[in-house]
Amino acid sequence: MLKSIILSTLLVSGSLFASDLKAEFTDAKWDGMTVPKDEVCSNFNESKIGSTPPLKVSNIPSGTAKLVFTYSDKTFTKMDNGGHGIVAYKVAADAKEISVPAQGGETFELVDGFEVVTAHTGTRFKKTPGAYLAPCSGGKGNTYKVGIEALDSANKSLASTELVLGKF
């Protein structure tokens, strides 16, 4: 009896982990260690306003209607838990893998397929309003990450993963 309980637990645990999303950068300048210098906020970037990294997301469960991307500064609690913005990206029916394009920061002009879930909260620090705020710590070594969650059409969570964007 104990063996069957343990085996059942392992099978259930294994199937839960097997459904986790997988995400990877598709632009080599993003390495997960250091945020690229040209992808930070307008306060620290003379050439442009930073964007989200383009990603390949795979192992997408059946029934996924959208992927939700929650951008956070794990070091600075006021910008954690989606403080850098939460956006959703539409997923075609039965897609198992998709390429998610970069989305520019400090704007509500979104790339096709994106929608705002929650705008970034950096406006309280006098940042330009928008769906996403690129890393903006001024090079203090803060850790930035994105949580990615697959949701069905009823907004039920089907799978998730987390990807470290790097330090800035």
BELHUUR-V446975 format. One record per residue. N is the residue number from 1. OMEGA is omega in degrees with one decimal (* if undefined). BURIAL is b if it has 24 or more other C-alpha atoms within 12 Angstrom, else e. D_FIRST is the distance of its C-alpha to the first C-alpha in Angstrom with 2 decimals. Layout:
n=N omega=OMEGA burial=BURIAL d_first=D_FIRST
n=N omega=OMEGA burial=BURIAL d_first=D_FIRST
This chain:
n=1 omega=-179.9 burial=e d_first=0.00
n=2 omega=178.7 burial=e d_first=3.82
n=3 omega=-178.6 burial=e d_first=5.43
n=4 omega=176.8 burial=e d_first=5.26
n=5 omega=179.5 burial=e d_first=6.39
n=6 omega=179.3 burial=e d_first=8.77
n=7 omega=178.0 burial=e d_first=9.92
n=8 omega=178.6 burial=e d_first=10.58
n=9 omega=179.0 burial=e d_first=12.40
n=10 omega=179.7 burial=e d_first=14.32
n=11 omega=178.5 burial=e d_first=15.32
n=12 omega=179.2 burial=e d_first=16.54
n=13 omega=179.8 burial=e d_first=18.29
n=14 omega=-179.7 burial=e d_first=19.80
n=15 omega=176.3 burial=e d_first=21.11
n=16 omega=-179.4 burial=e d_first=22.63
n=17 omega=-178.7 burial=e d_first=24.42
n=18 omega=-177.3 burial=e d_first=25.49
n=19 omega=178.4 burial=b d_first=27.46
n=20 omega=174.8 burial=b d_first=29.47
n=21 omega=172.9 burial=b d_first=33.18
n=22 omega=-180.0 burial=b d_first=35.19
n=23 omega=177.3 burial=b d_first=38.76
n=24 omega=177.3 burial=b d_first=41.55
n=25 omega=175.2 burial=b d_first=45.26
n=26 omega=175.7 burial=e d_first=47.65
n=27 omega=-173.6 burial=e d_first=50.72
n=28 omega=179.6 burial=e d_first=51.00
n=29 omega=174.6 burial=e d_first=52.76
n=30 omega=-178.0 burial=b d_first=49.47
n=31 omega=-179.2 burial=e d_first=47.41
n=32 omega=179.9 burial=b d_first=45.11
n=33 omega=-177.2 burial=e d_first=47.01
n=34 omega=175.8 burial=b d_first=50.38
n=35 omega=179.2 burial=b d_first=51.43
n=36 omega=-175.9 burial=b d_first=54.36
n=37 omega=-179.2 burial=b d_first=57.71
n=38 omega=-179.8 burial=b d_first=58.77
n=39 omega=175.9 burial=b d_first=55.62
n=40 omega=-175.9 burial=b d_first=56.19
n=41 omega=-175.4 burial=b d_first=57.84
n=42 omega=178.2 burial=b d_first=61.57
n=43 omega=-172.6 burial=b d_first=62.35
n=44 omega=-173.6 burial=e d_first=61.65
n=45 omega=-178.6 burial=e d_first=62.28
n=46 omega=-173.4 burial=e d_first=65.84
n=47 omega=-178.2 burial=e d_first=65.10
n=48 omega=173.9 burial=e d_first=62.74
n=49 omega=-176.5 burial=b d_first=60.08
n=50 omega=-179.1 burial=b d_first=56.60
n=51 omega=170.8 burial=b d_first=54.03
n=52 omega=176.0 burial=b d_first=50.29
n=53 omega=170.9 burial=b d_first=49.16
n=54 omega=-174.0 burial=b d_first=48.71
n=55 omega=165.1 burial=b d_first=45.08
n=56 omega=177.5 burial=b d_first=42.97
n=57 omega=-177.8 burial=b d_first=39.76
n=58 omega=-176.2 burial=b d_first=37.17
n=59 omega=-179.5 burial=b d_first=33.64
n=60 omega=-178.0 burial=b d_first=34.81
n=61 omega=173.6 burial=b d_first=32.30
n=62 omega=178.8 burial=b d_first=33.50
n=63 omega=179.3 burial=b d_first=35.17
n=64 omega=177.7 burial=b d_first=36.65
n=65 omega=-179.5 burial=b d_first=40.10
n=66 omega=172.1 burial=b d_first=41.08
n=67 omega=178.2 burial=b d_first=40.27
n=68 omega=-178.1 burial=b d_first=41.11
n=69 omega=-178.6 burial=b d_first=42.51
n=70 omega=-175.7 burial=b d_first=42.64
n=71 omega=-173.0 burial=b d_first=45.13
n=72 omega=169.1 burial=b d_first=45.09
n=73 omega=-175.7 burial=b d_first=46.68
n=74 omega=-176.5 burial=b d_first=43.84
n=75 omega=-174.7 burial=e d_first=46.46
n=76 omega=-171.6 burial=e d_first=48.59
n=77 omega=-179.9 burial=e d_first=46.67
n=78 omega=178.8 burial=e d_first=49.39
n=79 omega=175.7 burial=b d_first=48.71
n=80 omega=175.7 burial=b d_first=44.90
n=81 omega=176.6 burial=b d_first=42.58
n=82 omega=-180.0 burial=b d_first=44.81
n=83 omega=178.7 burial=b d_first=48.14
n=84 omega=174.9 burial=b d_first=49.39
n=85 omega=175.8 burial=b d_first=48.64
n=86 omega=179.3 burial=b d_first=45.96
n=87 omega=176.0 burial=b d_first=46.68
n=88 omega=178.0 burial=b d_first=44.89
n=89 omega=-177.3 burial=b d_first=45.41
n=90 omega=179.3 burial=b d_first=45.12
n=91 omega=177.0 burial=b d_first=42.78
n=92 omega=-179.1 burial=e d_first=43.71
n=93 omega=176.3 burial=e d_first=41.32
n=94 omega=174.2 burial=e d_first=38.57
n=95 omega=178.1 burial=e d_first=39.87
n=96 omega=-178.6 burial=b d_first=37.33
n=97 omega=177.2 burial=b d_first=39.76
n=98 omega=171.0 burial=b d_first=42.96
n=99 omega=179.9 burial=b d_first=45.79
n=100 omega=-177.3 burial=b d_first=46.59
n=101 omega=174.4 burial=e d_first=50.25
n=102 omega=175.3 burial=b d_first=51.66
n=103 omega=-180.0 burial=b d_first=52.75
n=104 omega=179.9 burial=b d_first=55.80
n=105 omega=175.1 burial=b d_first=55.75
n=106 omega=178.1 burial=b d_first=57.96
n=107 omega=171.3 burial=b d_first=58.57
n=108 omega=174.0 burial=b d_first=57.36
n=109 omega=-172.3 burial=e d_first=58.52
n=110 omega=172.9 burial=b d_first=55.25
n=111 omega=178.2 burial=e d_first=54.55
n=112 omega=179.0 burial=e d_first=53.71
n=113 omega=179.2 burial=e d_first=50.08
n=114 omega=169.3 burial=b d_first=49.74
n=115 omega=178.5 burial=b d_first=49.87
n=116 omega=170.1 burial=b d_first=50.05
n=117 omega=176.2 burial=b d_first=47.12
n=118 omega=178.3 burial=b d_first=48.55
n=119 omega=178.3 burial=b d_first=51.72
n=120 omega=-177.2 burial=b d_first=51.75
n=121 omega=-179.2 burial=b d_first=52.67
n=122 omega=178.6 burial=b d_first=55.15
n=123 omega=177.6 burial=e d_first=58.07
n=124 omega=175.1 burial=e d_first=57.97
n=125 omega=177.3 burial=e d_first=58.97
n=126 omega=174.9 burial=e d_first=61.77
n=127 omega=178.6 burial=b d_first=59.97
n=128 omega=179.1 burial=b d_first=60.94
n=129 omega=176.6 burial=b d_first=58.74
n=130 omega=179.9 burial=b d_first=56.36
n=131 omega=-174.7 burial=b d_first=52.90
n=132 omega=172.7 burial=b d_first=52.08
n=133 omega=178.9 burial=b d_first=53.53
n=134 omega=178.0 burial=b d_first=53.33
n=135 omega=-168.2 burial=b d_first=52.55
n=136 omega=-176.6 burial=b d_first=55.36
n=137 omega=-179.2 burial=b d_first=54.94
n=138 omega=177.0 burial=e d_first=58.06
n=139 omega=-179.5 burial=e d_first=56.39
n=140 omega=179.6 burial=e d_first=54.80
n=141 omega=178.2 burial=e d_first=51.64
n=142 omega=179.9 burial=b d_first=49.47
n=143 omega=179.7 burial=b d_first=46.21
n=144 omega=-179.5 burial=b d_first=46.00
n=145 omega=172.4 burial=b d_first=42.95
n=146 omega=170.6 burial=b d_first=41.97
n=147 omega=-178.0 burial=b d_first=38.76
n=148 omega=-177.5 burial=b d_first=38.13
n=149 omega=175.4 burial=b d_first=36.13
n=150 omega=179.2 burial=b d_first=35.74
n=151 omega=174.2 burial=b d_first=36.33
n=152 omega=-175.7 burial=b d_first=36.42
n=153 omega=176.3 burial=e d_first=39.43
n=154 omega=-178.5 burial=e d_first=38.03
n=155 omega=173.8 burial=e d_first=37.65
n=156 omega=179.8 burial=e d_first=33.85
n=157 omega=-180.0 burial=b d_first=32.53
n=158 omega=-179.0 burial=b d_first=30.83
n=159 omega=178.9 burial=b d_first=30.81
n=160 omega=173.7 burial=b d_first=32.74
n=161 omega=177.9 burial=b d_first=33.97
n=162 omega=-179.4 burial=b d_first=36.59
n=163 omega=176.2 burial=b d_first=39.49
n=164 omega=179.3 burial=b d_first=41.83
n=165 omega=179.6 burial=b d_first=45.41
n=166 omega=179.8 burial=b d_first=46.94
n=167 omega=173.5 burial=b d_first=49.09
n=168 omega=* burial=b d_first=52.55
